[in-house]
């Protein structure tokens, strides 16, 4: 965060592998994926009110994803080195389908795509936490659409 807050340029890349594409020839193999790249120059969010607003926005986004309410607390914001913000550009790319090889007819081909799935595992408790507090059902049974 200190490096980002200095105004250093950044590039964040996330790629989700959706499947491995097998083709009749080695050069035809591929992968199906979803990818996004975000580039920019980070800016430090200054001032307690702005930090609290940015943290609330982030917590609200996570709460919506996880399906439970959480609060960005003022005492958690004080002395915090961020958050940082500011993207200058972004791009996304998606590849779907089967092998692209027009040299053979499809009647004599054995193309396949092995789909990959991202699945949540059972939550791992923090050993510093209280084991008597039950895991909320929405976290225990968390899943994301494929």
DSSP file (Angstrom, degrees, kcal/mol; ACC not computed):
  #  RESIDUE AA STRUCTURE BP1 BP2  ACC     N-H-->O    O-->H-N    N-H-->O    O-->H-N    TCO  KAPPA ALPHA  PHI   PSI    X-CA   Y-CA   Z-CA
    1    1 A X     >        0   0    0      0, 0.0     4,-3.0     0, 0.0     5,-0.2   0.000 360.0 360.0 360.0 -36.1    0.0    0.0    0.0
    2    2 A X  H  >  +     0   0    0      2,-0.2     4,-0.7     1,-0.2     0, 0.0   0.924 360.0  46.0 -63.7 -41.8    2.9    2.4    0.7
    3    3 A X  H >4>S+     0   0    0      1,-0.2     5,-1.1     2,-0.2     3,-0.8   0.933 115.2  46.7 -65.6 -44.8    4.3    1.9   -2.8
    4    4 A X  H >45S+     0   0    0      1,-0.2     3,-1.9     2,-0.2    -2,-0.2   0.909 108.3  55.3 -62.4 -41.9    0.9    2.3   -4.4
    5    5 A X  H 3<5S+     0   0    0     -4,-3.0    39,-0.5     1,-0.3    -1,-0.2   0.647  94.2  70.3 -69.5 -12.0    0.0    5.4   -2.3
    6    6 A X  T <<5S-     0   0    0     -3,-0.8    -1,-0.3    -4,-0.7    -2,-0.2   0.522 122.3-101.9 -79.0  -3.8    3.2    7.0   -3.6
    7    7 A X  T < 5 +     0   0    0     -3,-1.9    -2,-0.2     1,-0.2    -3,-0.2   0.584  65.8 162.2  94.1  12.0    1.6    7.3   -7.0
    8    8 A X      < -     0   0    0     -5,-1.1    34,-1.3    -4,-0.2    -1,-0.2  -0.364  44.8-107.5 -63.4 141.6    3.5    4.3   -8.5
    9    9 A X  E     -A   41   0A   0     32,-0.2     2,-0.3    -2,-0.0    32,-0.2  -0.407  41.8-166.3 -67.6 149.1    1.9    2.9  -11.7
   10   10 A X  E     -A   40   0A   0     30,-2.8    30,-1.9    -3,-0.1     2,-0.4  -0.938  19.5-161.9-135.9 159.5    0.2   -0.4  -11.2
   11   11 A X  E     -A   39   0A   0     -2,-0.3     2,-0.5    28,-0.2    28,-0.2  -0.953   8.9-168.8-140.5 120.2   -1.2   -3.2  -13.3
   12   12 A X  E     -A   38   0A   0     26,-3.0    26,-2.7    -2,-0.4     2,-0.4  -0.950   7.4-175.2-112.2 125.0   -3.6   -5.7  -11.9
   13   13 A X  E     -A   37   0A   0     -2,-0.5     2,-0.4    24,-0.2    24,-0.2  -0.978   5.9-179.6-123.9 131.7   -4.4   -8.8  -13.9
   14   14 A X  E     -A   36   0A   0     22,-2.3    22,-2.4    -2,-0.4     2,-0.4  -0.998   2.9-179.3-130.5 129.9   -7.0  -11.5  -13.1
   15   15 A X  E     -A   35   0A   0     -2,-0.4     2,-0.5    20,-0.2    20,-0.2  -0.996  11.7-160.0-130.8 130.8   -7.6  -14.6  -15.2
   16   16 A X  E     -A   34   0A   0     18,-3.0    18,-1.9    -2,-0.4     2,-0.6  -0.950  17.2-139.0-108.6 123.6  -10.1  -17.3  -14.6
   17   17 A X  E     +A   33   0A   0     -2,-0.5    16,-0.2    16,-0.2     3,-0.1  -0.725  24.1 175.6 -82.9 118.6   -9.5  -20.6  -16.4
   18   18 A X  E     -     0   0A   0     14,-2.5    98,-3.1    -2,-0.6     2,-0.3   0.690  59.4 -23.7 -97.7 -22.6  -12.8  -21.9  -17.7
   19   19 A X  E     -AB  32 115A   0     13,-1.6    13,-2.7    96,-0.3     2,-0.5  -0.942  51.9-113.3-179.8 158.0  -11.6  -25.0  -19.6
   20   20 A X  E     -AB  31 114A   0     94,-2.1    94,-2.8    -2,-0.3     2,-0.6  -0.925  30.6-147.5-104.8 128.0   -8.8  -26.7  -21.5
   21   21 A X  E     -AB  30 113A   0      9,-2.6     9,-2.1    -2,-0.5     2,-0.4  -0.851   9.3-160.3-101.0 122.3   -9.4  -27.1  -25.2
   22   22 A X  E     - B   0 112A   0     90,-3.2    90,-1.7    -2,-0.6    77,-0.4  -0.868  11.0-173.7-104.2 134.1   -8.0  -30.3  -26.8
   23   23 A X        -     0   0    0     -2,-0.4     6,-0.1     2,-0.3     5,-0.0  -0.748  39.5-105.9-120.9 167.4   -7.5  -30.3  -30.5
   24   24 A X  S    S+     0   0    0     -2,-0.2     2,-0.3     4,-0.1    -1,-0.0   0.789 107.0  46.3 -64.6 -27.2   -6.4  -33.0  -33.0
   25   25 A X  S >  S-     0   0    0      1,-0.1     3,-1.5     0, 0.0     4,-0.5  -0.872  86.7-121.7-117.8 152.0   -3.0  -31.4  -33.4
   26   26 A X  G >  S+     0   0    0     -2,-0.3     3,-1.0     1,-0.3    -1,-0.1   0.852 112.0  55.7 -59.3 -36.8   -0.7  -30.1  -30.7
   27   27 A X  G 3  S+     0   0    0      1,-0.2    -1,-0.3    -3,-0.0    -3,-0.0   0.635 100.9  61.2 -73.3 -11.5   -0.7  -26.5  -32.1
   28   28 A X  G <  S+     0   0    0     -3,-1.5    72,-0.3    71,-0.1    -1,-0.2   0.589  76.2 110.9 -90.3 -11.2   -4.5  -26.4  -31.9
   29   29 A X    <   +     0   0    0     -3,-1.0     2,-0.3    -4,-0.5    -7,-0.2  -0.285  41.6 153.7 -62.4 149.8   -4.8  -26.9  -28.1
   30   30 A X  E     -A   21   0A   0     -9,-2.1    -9,-2.6    69,-0.0     2,-0.3  -0.854  35.5-113.3-156.2-171.9   -6.0  -23.8  -26.3
   31   31 A X  E     -A   20   0A   0     -2,-0.3     2,-0.4   -11,-0.2   -11,-0.2  -0.989  15.0-134.6-135.9 147.8   -7.8  -22.7  -23.1
   32   32 A X  E     +A   19   0A   0    -13,-2.7   -14,-2.5    -2,-0.3   -13,-1.6  -0.867  44.1 153.2 -96.1 136.4  -11.1  -21.0  -22.5
   33   33 A X  E     -AC  17  95A   0     62,-1.2    62,-2.5    -2,-0.4     2,-0.4  -0.963  43.9-134.6-156.4 166.4  -10.8  -18.1  -20.1
   34   34 A X  E     +AC  16  94A   0    -18,-1.9   -18,-3.0    -2,-0.3     2,-0.4  -0.998  34.1 176.3-126.6 130.6  -12.1  -14.8  -18.8
   35   35 A X  E     -AC  15  93A   0     58,-2.6    58,-2.6    -2,-0.4     2,-0.4  -0.988  14.8-173.3-140.7 145.2   -9.5  -12.1  -18.1
   36   36 A X  E     -AC  14  92A   0    -22,-2.4   -22,-2.3    -2,-0.4     2,-0.4  -0.998   5.2-164.1-138.0 143.4   -9.3   -8.5  -17.1
   37   37 A X  E     -AC  13  91A   0     54,-2.8    54,-2.3    -2,-0.4     2,-0.5  -0.996   4.8-171.1-126.5 129.2   -6.4   -6.1  -16.9
   38   38 A X  E     -AC  12  90A   0    -26,-2.7   -26,-3.0    -2,-0.4     2,-0.3  -0.987   8.5-178.8-122.0 128.0   -6.7   -2.8  -14.9
   39   39 A X  E     +AC  11  89A   0     50,-3.0    49,-2.6    -2,-0.5    50,-2.1  -0.907  20.7 104.8-124.6 152.8   -3.9   -0.2  -15.2
   40   40 A X  E     -A   10   0A   0    -30,-1.9   -30,-2.8    -2,-0.3     2,-0.5  -0.994  62.9 -76.7 172.4-165.2   -3.4    3.1  -13.6
   41   41 A X  E     -A    9   0A   0     -2,-0.3   -32,-0.2   -32,-0.2   -33,-0.1  -0.993  46.6-129.5-128.0 119.6   -1.7    5.2  -11.0
   42   42 A X        -     0   0    0    -34,-1.3     2,-0.4    -2,-0.5    44,-0.2  -0.345  18.1-159.6 -73.3 149.6   -2.9    4.8   -7.5
   43   43 A X  E     -D   85   0B   0     42,-2.2    42,-1.8   -36,-0.1     2,-0.3  -0.994  20.6-119.3-128.7 136.7   -3.9    7.7   -5.3
   44   44 A X  E     -D   84   0B   0    -39,-0.5     2,-0.6    -2,-0.4    40,-0.2  -0.559  22.5-130.0 -74.1 133.3   -4.0    7.7   -1.6
   45   45 A X        -     0   0    0     38,-2.0     2,-0.3    -2,-0.3    -1,-0.1  -0.773  32.9-163.6 -83.4 119.9   -7.5    8.5   -0.1
   46   46 A X        +     0   0    0     -2,-0.6     4,-0.3     4,-0.1    37,-0.0  -0.778  41.7  42.9-110.9 151.2   -6.9   11.2    2.5
   47   47 A X  S  > S-     0   0    0     -2,-0.3     4,-2.5     3,-0.1     5,-0.2   0.343  79.5-102.1  91.7 138.4   -9.1   12.4    5.3
   48   48 A X  H  > S+     0   0    0      1,-0.2     4,-2.6     2,-0.2     5,-0.2   0.887 119.0  50.3 -60.8 -42.5  -11.1   10.4    7.8
   49   49 A X  H  > S+     0   0    0      2,-0.2     4,-2.2     1,-0.2    -1,-0.2   0.913 112.7  46.2 -64.9 -42.7  -14.4   11.0    6.1
   50   50 A X  H  > S+     0   0    0     -4,-0.3     4,-2.5     2,-0.2    -1,-0.2   0.897 113.6  49.3 -67.4 -40.2  -13.1   10.0    2.6
   51   51 A X  H  X S+     0   0    0     -4,-2.5     4,-2.8     2,-0.2     5,-0.2   0.936 111.8  48.3 -62.8 -46.1  -11.4    6.9    4.0
   52   52 A X  H  X S+     0   0    0     -4,-2.6     4,-2.6    -5,-0.2    -2,-0.2   0.899 111.9  49.7 -62.2 -41.0  -14.6    5.8    5.8
   53   53 A X  H  X S+     0   0    0     -4,-2.2     4,-2.3     2,-0.2    -1,-0.2   0.920 112.9  46.8 -63.4 -44.5  -16.7    6.4    2.7
   54   54 A X  H  X S+     0   0    0     -4,-2.5     4,-2.1     2,-0.2    -2,-0.2   0.902 113.7  48.2 -65.6 -40.9  -14.3    4.3    0.6
   55   55 A X  H  X S+     0   0    0     -4,-2.8     4,-3.0     2,-0.2     5,-0.2   0.904 110.6  51.2 -66.9 -40.1  -14.2    1.5    3.2
   56   56 A X  H  X S+     0   0    0     -4,-2.6     4,-2.9    -5,-0.2     5,-0.2   0.917 109.3  50.8 -62.7 -42.1  -18.0    1.5    3.5
   57   57 A X  H  X S+     0   0    0     -4,-2.3     4,-1.9     2,-0.2    -1,-0.2   0.928 113.7  45.0 -59.6 -44.5  -18.2    1.2   -0.3
   58   58 A X  H  X S+     0   0    0     -4,-2.1     4,-2.3     2,-0.2    -2,-0.2   0.929 114.9  47.0 -65.3 -46.8  -15.8   -1.7   -0.3
   59   59 A X  H  X S+     0   0    0     -4,-3.0     4,-3.1     1,-0.2    -2,-0.2   0.890 110.9  52.5 -64.1 -39.9  -17.5   -3.4    2.7
   60   60 A X  H  X S+     0   0    0     -4,-2.9     4,-2.2    -5,-0.2    -1,-0.2   0.890 108.8  50.4 -63.1 -38.5  -20.9   -2.9    1.1
   61   61 A X  H  X S+     0   0    0     -4,-1.9     4,-1.9    -5,-0.2    -2,-0.2   0.940 113.7  44.5 -64.3 -46.1  -19.7   -4.6   -2.1
   62   62 A X  H  X S+     0   0    0     -4,-2.3     4,-2.8     1,-0.2     5,-0.3   0.909 111.4  53.9 -63.4 -41.5  -18.3   -7.5   -0.2
   63   63 A X  H  X>S+     0   0    0     -4,-3.1     4,-2.0     1,-0.2     5,-1.2   0.899 107.8  50.2 -60.0 -40.7  -21.5   -7.8    2.0
   64   64 A X  H  <5S+     0   0    0     -4,-2.2    -1,-0.2     2,-0.2    -2,-0.2   0.904 112.7  46.9 -64.9 -39.9  -23.6   -8.0   -1.2
   65   65 A X  H  <5S+     0   0    0     -4,-1.9    -2,-0.2     1,-0.2    -1,-0.2   0.900 119.9  38.3 -67.3 -40.4  -21.4  -10.7   -2.6
   66   66 A X  H  <5S-     0   0    0     -4,-2.8    -2,-0.2     2,-0.2    -1,-0.2   0.621 106.0-126.3 -88.8 -13.6  -21.4  -12.7    0.7
   67   67 A X  T  <5S+     0   0    0     -4,-2.0     2,-0.3    -5,-0.3    -3,-0.2   0.755  72.6  96.7  77.5  24.7  -25.0  -12.0    1.5
   68   68 A X  S   <S-     0   0    0     -5,-1.2     2,-0.3    -6,-0.2    -1,-0.3  -0.968  72.9-106.9-141.0 161.7  -24.5  -10.6    5.0
   69   69 A X        +     0   0    0     -2,-0.3     2,-0.3    -3,-0.1    -9,-0.1  -0.664  36.8 168.7 -89.5 139.5  -24.2   -7.2    6.6
   70   70 A X        -     0   0    0     -2,-0.3     2,-0.4   -11,-0.1    -7,-0.1  -0.932  23.0-132.8-139.8 163.9  -20.9   -5.9    7.9
   71   71 A X        -     0   0    0     -2,-0.3     2,-0.8   -12,-0.0   -15,-0.0  -0.965   8.4-137.0-126.2 137.3  -19.9   -2.4    9.0
   72   72 A X        -     0   0    0     -2,-0.4     2,-0.3   -20,-0.1   -16,-0.1  -0.827  36.1-148.3 -85.6 112.7  -16.9   -0.3    8.2
   73   73 A X    >>  -     0   0    0     -2,-0.8     3,-1.3     1,-0.1     4,-0.8  -0.639  15.9-132.6 -93.1 141.6  -16.1    1.0   11.7
   74   74 A X  H >> S+     0   0    0     -2,-0.3     4,-1.4     1,-0.3     3,-1.1   0.871 107.0  56.8 -56.1 -41.4  -14.5    4.4   12.3
   75   75 A X  H 34 S+     0   0    0      1,-0.3    -1,-0.3     2,-0.2    -3,-0.0   0.718 103.5  55.2 -68.2 -18.3  -11.9    3.0   14.7
   76   76 A X  H <4 S+     0   0    0     -3,-1.3    -1,-0.3     1,-0.1    -2,-0.2   0.692 105.8  52.7 -82.6 -19.1  -10.7    0.6   11.9
   77   77 A X  H X< S+     0   0    0     -3,-1.1     3,-2.1    -4,-0.8    -2,-0.2   0.821  84.0  97.8 -85.3 -34.6  -10.1    3.6    9.6
   78   78 A X  T 3< S+     0   0    0     -4,-1.4     3,-0.1     1,-0.3   -30,-0.0  -0.341  98.2   7.3 -60.9 130.0   -7.9    5.7   11.9
   79   79 A X  T 3  S+     0   0    0      1,-0.3    -1,-0.3    -2,-0.1     2,-0.2   0.491  93.2 142.8  78.7   3.5   -4.2    5.2   11.1
   80   80 A X    <   -     0   0    0     -3,-2.1    -1,-0.3     1,-0.1    -3,-0.1  -0.546  51.3-138.3 -78.3 142.6   -5.0    3.1    8.0
   81   81 A X        -     0   0    0     -2,-0.2     2,-0.2    -3,-0.1    -1,-0.1   0.264  61.3 -67.4 -84.1  12.4   -2.6    3.6    5.1
   82   82 A X        -     0   0    0     -5,-0.2     2,-0.2   -38,-0.1    -2,-0.1  -0.667   6.9-123.7-158.2-151.4   -5.3    3.6    2.4
   83   83 A X        -     0   0    0     -2,-0.2   -38,-2.0   -40,-0.1     2,-0.3   0.603  46.5-155.9 -76.7 168.6   -7.4    2.8    0.7
   84   84 A X  E     +D   44   0B   0    -40,-0.2     2,-0.3    -2,-0.2   -40,-0.2  -0.749  15.8 173.4-105.2 157.1   -6.0    3.6   -2.7
   85   85 A X  E     +D   43   0B   0    -42,-1.8   -42,-2.2    -2,-0.3   -44,-0.0  -0.946  22.4 100.8-151.2 171.0   -8.0    4.2   -5.8
   86   86 A X        -     0   0    0     -2,-0.3     2,-0.4   -44,-0.2   -45,-0.2   0.602  30.5-166.7 112.2 105.9   -7.7    5.4   -9.4
   87   87 A X        -     0   0    0    -47,-0.2   -47,-0.3     1,-0.1     3,-0.1  -0.926   5.7-168.9-110.7 140.4   -7.7    3.3  -12.5
   88   88 A X  S    S-     0   0    0    -49,-2.6     2,-0.3    -2,-0.4   -48,-0.2   0.643  70.4  -3.2-101.1 -20.7   -6.6    4.8  -15.8
   89   89 A X  E     -C   39   0A   0    -50,-2.1   -50,-3.0     2,-0.0    -1,-0.3  -0.979  56.1-171.9-167.9 155.9   -7.7    2.0  -18.1
   90   90 A X  E     -C   38   0A   0     -2,-0.3     2,-0.3   -52,-0.2   -52,-0.2  -0.993   1.6-174.5-151.7 151.7   -9.1   -1.5  -18.2
   91   91 A X  E     -C   37   0A   0    -54,-2.3   -54,-2.8    -2,-0.3     2,-0.3  -0.990   6.5-159.3-146.1 154.0   -9.7   -4.2  -20.7
   92   92 A X  E     -C   36   0A   0     -2,-0.3     2,-0.3   -56,-0.2   -56,-0.2  -0.966   5.5-171.7-133.1 149.6  -11.4   -7.6  -20.6
   93   93 A X  E     -C   35   0A   0    -58,-2.6   -58,-2.6    -2,-0.3     2,-0.4  -0.999   1.4-169.8-143.3 141.3  -11.0  -10.6  -22.9
   94   94 A X  E     -C   34   0A   0     -2,-0.3     2,-0.4   -60,-0.2   -60,-0.2  -0.995   3.0-168.5-132.2 136.5  -13.0  -13.9  -23.1
   95   95 A X  E     +C   33   0A   0    -62,-2.5   -62,-1.2    -2,-0.4     2,-0.3  -0.993  19.2 161.0-125.3 124.9  -12.2  -17.0  -25.1
   96   96 A X        +     0   0    0     -2,-0.4     2,-0.2   -64,-0.2   -65,-0.0  -0.851  29.6  43.9-131.9 168.0  -14.9  -19.7  -25.4
   97   97 A X  S    S-     0   0    0     -2,-0.3     2,-0.1     3,-0.0     3,-0.1  -0.507  78.8 -52.0 102.2-163.9  -15.6  -22.6  -27.7
   98   98 A X  S    S-     0   0    0      1,-0.2   -75,-0.1    -2,-0.2   -77,-0.1  -0.393  73.7 -51.7-108.9-176.0  -13.6  -25.5  -29.2
   99   99 A X        -     0   0    0    -77,-0.4     2,-0.8    -2,-0.1    -1,-0.2  -0.221  44.3-137.7 -60.0 144.7  -10.4  -25.7  -31.3
  100  100 A X        +     0   0    0    -72,-0.3     2,-0.3    -3,-0.1    -1,-0.1  -0.881  50.4 133.9-106.6  99.7  -10.2  -23.5  -34.3
  101  101 A X    >   +     0   0    0     -2,-0.8     3,-0.6     3,-0.1   -77,-0.1  -0.824  25.9 178.1-150.8 102.5   -8.7  -25.8  -37.0
  102  102 A X  T 3   +     0   0    0     -2,-0.3     4,-0.1     1,-0.2    -1,-0.0   0.322  63.2  90.3 -92.0   9.4  -10.2  -25.7  -40.4
  103  103 A X  T 3  S+     0   0    0      2,-0.1     2,-0.3     0, 0.0    -1,-0.2   0.695  88.7  44.6 -79.4 -17.1   -7.8  -28.2  -42.0
  104  104 A X  S <  S-     0   0    0     -3,-0.6     2,-0.2     2,-0.0    -3,-0.1  -0.900  87.6-110.9-124.3 154.0   -9.9  -31.2  -41.1
  105  105 A X    >   -     0   0    0     -2,-0.3     3,-0.9     1,-0.1    -2,-0.1  -0.504  27.2-122.4 -78.0 154.4  -13.6  -32.0  -41.3
  106  106 A X  G >  S+     0   0    0      1,-0.2     3,-1.0    -2,-0.2     5,-0.2   0.671 103.2  73.8 -72.3 -15.9  -15.5  -32.2  -38.1
  107  107 A X  G 3  S+     0   0    0      1,-0.2    -1,-0.2     3,-0.1    -3,-0.0   0.798 104.0  37.1 -67.6 -27.4  -16.7  -35.8  -38.9
  108  108 A X  G <  S+     0   0    0     -3,-0.9     2,-0.3     2,-0.0    -1,-0.2   0.085  98.9 101.1-113.1  22.0  -13.2  -37.3  -38.2
  109  109 A X    <   -     0   0    0     -3,-1.0   -86,-0.0    -5,-0.1    -3,-0.0  -0.776  52.6-159.6-109.7 153.0  -12.2  -35.1  -35.3
  110  110 A X        +     0   0    0     -2,-0.3     2,-0.1     2,-0.0    -3,-0.1  -0.436  29.5 166.0-124.5  57.9  -12.2  -35.8  -31.6
  111  111 A X        +     0   0    0     -5,-0.2     2,-0.3   -12,-0.1   -88,-0.2  -0.440   9.1 178.6 -72.5 146.6  -12.1  -32.3  -30.2
  112  112 A X  E     -B   22   0A   0    -90,-1.7   -90,-3.2    -2,-0.1     2,-0.4  -0.984  22.9-154.2-145.5 155.3  -12.9  -31.9  -26.5
  113  113 A X  E     -B   21   0A   0     -2,-0.3     2,-0.8   -92,-0.2   -92,-0.2  -0.986  10.7-154.0-130.0 122.4  -13.1  -29.2  -24.0
  114  114 A X  E     -B   20   0A   0    -94,-2.8   -94,-2.1    -2,-0.4    -2,-0.0  -0.848  21.4-140.5 -96.1 106.2  -12.6  -30.1  -20.3
  115  115 A X  E     -B   19   0A   0     -2,-0.8     2,-0.4   -96,-0.2   -96,-0.3  -0.333   9.3-148.2 -67.6 146.4  -14.5  -27.5  -18.2
  116  116 A X        -     0   0    0    -98,-3.1     2,-0.4    -2,-0.0    -1,-0.0  -0.896  10.1-159.9-111.0 144.4  -12.9  -26.1  -15.1
  117  117 A X        -     0   0    0     -2,-0.4     2,-0.6     2,-0.0   -99,-0.0  -0.983  12.5-143.6-128.1 139.2  -15.0  -25.0  -12.1
  118  118 A X        +     0   0    0     -2,-0.4     2,-0.4    26,-0.1    26,-0.3  -0.889  29.4 177.4 -96.8 119.3  -14.1  -22.8   -9.2
  119  119 A X        -     0   0    0     -2,-0.6     2,-0.2    24,-0.1    24,-0.1  -0.974  28.6-120.6-128.6 141.5  -15.7  -24.1   -6.0
  120  120 A X        -     0   0    0     -2,-0.4     2,-0.1    22,-0.2     3,-0.1  -0.543  26.8-146.6 -75.7 139.8  -15.5  -22.8   -2.5
  121  121 A X        -     0   0    0     -2,-0.2    21,-0.1     1,-0.2     3,-0.1  -0.417  40.4 -66.0 -94.3 176.6  -14.2  -25.2    0.1
  122  122 A X        -     0   0    0     -2,-0.1    -1,-0.2     1,-0.1    18,-0.1  -0.394  65.0 -97.2 -63.1 139.9  -15.2  -25.4    3.7
  123  123 A X        -     0   0    0     17,-0.1     2,-0.6    16,-0.1    -1,-0.1  -0.313  32.0-137.5 -60.3 139.8  -14.2  -22.3    5.7
  124  124 A X        -     0   0    0     -3,-0.1     2,-0.1    -2,-0.0    -1,-0.1  -0.892  21.5-128.7-100.4 120.7  -11.0  -22.6    7.6
  125  125 A X        -     0   0    0     -2,-0.6     2,-0.4     1,-0.1     6,-0.1  -0.397  17.7-115.3 -72.4 144.5  -11.3  -21.1   11.1
  126  126 A X    >   -     0   0    0      1,-0.1     3,-2.1    -2,-0.1    -1,-0.1  -0.659  20.5-138.8 -72.8 125.4   -8.7  -18.6   12.3
  127  127 A X  T 3  S+     0   0    0     -2,-0.4    -1,-0.1     1,-0.3     4,-0.1   0.707 102.9  58.5 -63.1 -17.0   -7.0  -20.3   15.3
  128  128 A X  T 3  S+     0   0    0      2,-0.1    -1,-0.3     3,-0.0    -2,-0.0   0.598  94.9  88.8 -84.6 -10.4   -7.1  -17.0   17.1
  129  129 A X  S <  S-     0   0    0     -3,-2.1     2,-0.7     1,-0.1     3,-0.0  -0.106  91.6 -91.1 -82.4-179.4  -10.9  -16.8   16.9
  130  130 A X    >   -     0   0    0      1,-0.1     3,-1.6     4,-0.0    -1,-0.1  -0.838  28.4-161.1 -94.4 109.5  -13.6  -18.1   19.1
  131  131 A X  T 3  S+     0   0    0     -2,-0.7    -1,-0.1     1,-0.3    -2,-0.0   0.670  86.1  69.3 -67.2 -14.5  -14.5  -21.7   18.0
  132  132 A X  T 3  S+     0   0    0      2,-0.1     2,-0.6    -3,-0.0    -1,-0.3   0.691  78.4  90.1 -76.2 -17.7  -17.8  -21.4   19.9
  133  133 A X  S <  S-     0   0    0     -3,-1.6     3,-0.0     1,-0.0     2,-0.0  -0.704  82.0-130.1 -81.8 119.8  -19.1  -18.8   17.4
  134  134 A X        -     0   0    0     -2,-0.6     2,-0.4     1,-0.1    -2,-0.1  -0.330  19.7-107.7 -70.4 151.1  -20.9  -20.7   14.6
  135  135 A X        -     0   0    0      1,-0.1    -1,-0.1   -12,-0.1     5,-0.1  -0.644  42.4-107.8 -74.2 128.0  -20.1  -20.0   10.9
  136  136 A X    >>  -     0   0    0     -2,-0.4     4,-2.7     1,-0.1     3,-1.1  -0.279  25.1-121.2 -57.2 143.3  -23.0  -18.1    9.4
  137  137 A X  H 3> S+     0   0    0      1,-0.3     4,-2.5     2,-0.2    -1,-0.1   0.850 110.5  57.9 -57.1 -38.6  -25.0  -20.3    6.9
  138  138 A X  H 34 S+     0   0    0      1,-0.2    -1,-0.3     2,-0.2     5,-0.1   0.788 113.6  39.4 -67.7 -24.8  -24.4  -18.0    4.0
  139  139 A X  H X4 S+     0   0    0     -3,-1.1     3,-1.3     2,-0.1    -2,-0.2   0.848 114.1  53.3 -86.3 -39.9  -20.6  -18.3    4.5
  140  140 A X  H 3< S+     0   0    0     -4,-2.7    -2,-0.2     1,-0.3    -3,-0.2   0.866 120.9  32.6 -60.5 -37.4  -20.7  -22.0    5.3
  141  141 A X  T 3< S+     0   0    0     -4,-2.5    -1,-0.3    -5,-0.2    -2,-0.1  -0.034  87.3 153.2-111.0  28.6  -22.7  -22.8    2.1
  142  142 A X    <   +     0   0    0     -3,-1.3     2,-0.3   -21,-0.1   -22,-0.2  -0.318  10.8 160.2 -62.1 137.6  -21.1  -20.0   -0.1
  143  143 A X        -     0   0    0     -5,-0.1     2,-0.4   -24,-0.1   -24,-0.1  -0.977  26.9-143.1-150.5 158.3  -21.1  -20.7   -3.8
  144  144 A X        -     0   0    0     -2,-0.3   -26,-0.1   -26,-0.3   -24,-0.1  -0.938  33.4 -97.1-123.2 148.6  -20.7  -18.6   -6.9
  145  145 A X              0   0    0     -2,-0.4    -2,-0.0     1,-0.2     0, 0.0  -0.338 360.0 360.0 -62.2 142.4  -22.5  -19.0  -10.2
  146  146 A X              0   0    0    -29,-0.0    -1,-0.2    -3,-0.0   -27,-0.0   0.434 360.0 360.0 -91.1 360.0  -20.4  -20.9  -12.8
